[in-house]
Amino acid sequence: MGAWGPGPFENDDAMDWLDDLEERGETAIRAALDGAIGKGQPDASAAASAIAAAAIIAASGESTSIELPEDARAWLEQHEIVLRDPLASRARESINRVARDSELRELWDESAELEDWLAAIEQISSTLGSQA
């Protein structure tokens, strides 16, 4: 796992997904969320992308403490209105699935930082809950 921390953008897959976000915009967000909800267990890359997409949506709220990389924050400032309420419940569903049953969860199960990873997901989920 190419991760240096439990945050939504503290891994290689999420940072790679940012390129997709910049190229495809909301389509990339929807694809990342759908990738975590589809049939079968999401692989680690799909799960990390879904968490990153959910963090973008959560950070689009008026008051949020979700931390984003500079590139993601800049993108969001230009597209904020598009990402509000309609995607919040889909994002919650996606990351809750990732937290329950994904290859990424299995990798974090082997880490001493599992609780921190789960707390980061819960922060995103609860923020999304206030937007839905």
N, C-alpha and C positions, 0 to 999 in steps of 0.2 A: 504494500500500500504506500503510495507516494504522498504521505501526509506529514505535516510538521506541526499539526495541532488539531483540536476537535471542532473548530469553527467551520462555517459553511464554505469558506473559500480558502481553507488551510490545507488544500490538497491539490495535486496536479490535475486531476480530472475536472474539478470545478474551475480551475484557472483556464484550462483548455476550452471548457464550455463557454467562457466569456467571449472567445473569438467567434463562436457560433452566434452568441447573442448579438454581437456587433454586426454580423453579416445578415442575420435573418430576423432579428427583433422578436416580436411577440410570437412568431412561428416557432422560434427556438425554445421559448418558454413553454409553450403548449406541448411541444414534442418531448421536452425533458419531463414534464409532469406526467404525460401519457406513458412514457417509458417506464415509469415506476409503478404504474397501475395495471399495465397490460398483463397478459397471461404469463404465468411462471414467475419464478423468483427474479427480481431485478439484479443484474450483475453490479459490481462495485462502481463501475463508471456511470451506468445509468442512474444508480442511487445517488451518487455524488452530484450529478447534474441536476437531478430533481431537487435536492436540498438547496443547491445554488439558485435555481429558478424560484423556489419558494421564498428564499431569503430576499430576492429582488422584489417579489410581490409584497412581502411583509414590510420591506423598507420603503415601499411607495406610500405608506400611511403617513398621516400628518404628524404623529408623534411616535417615533420608534427608536429603539436603541440597537437596532440591527446594524452591525458593522459591515461595510462593504469595501472592497478594494477601490482605489481611485477611479479606475476604468469603469467599473460597474456603477459607481455613484454618478459619474458624468453621463453615462448612458441613461440612467434612470431620470436624471434631471431633464433630459430632452424628451422623455417618453412617459412621464409619470401618469398622466391622465388615462392613458390606455390601460394601465395595469391594475386599476383599483378593484373594487368589489367582485366583478364577475369571475375572477380567477382564484380568489381567496379560498373558497371551499374546496376547489380542485387541488390546490396546493397543499392544503391541510391533509386531504386524503392521501396524496402522494407521499408526503414525508412521514405520515403515520405508518404507512405501509413499509417504507424503508426502515423505520425504527423497529418494526415488528419482525419483518421477514425479508431480508435482502442479503446478498453476499457481503455488502459493506457492513451490515450489522454483525455478521459472523466474524469479520476481520476485527471490528471494534470489541467484540466479546473477548478477544485474545489480548486486549490492550488494558493497561492500567488506567487509561483515560476514558474508559467506557462511560462512566457517570458524567464526565464533562461533555462528551459527545451527545449523550441523551439530553443533558440540560440545554445544550445549544439548539437541538431540535425542538425541545419543548418551548424555548423562548420564541422561536419562529412560529410554531404552531399556535401558541397563545396570542401572539401578535396578529396572526391571520384570523383567529377567531373573533377578534374585535373588529375586523374589517368585513367579515361575512354577513 
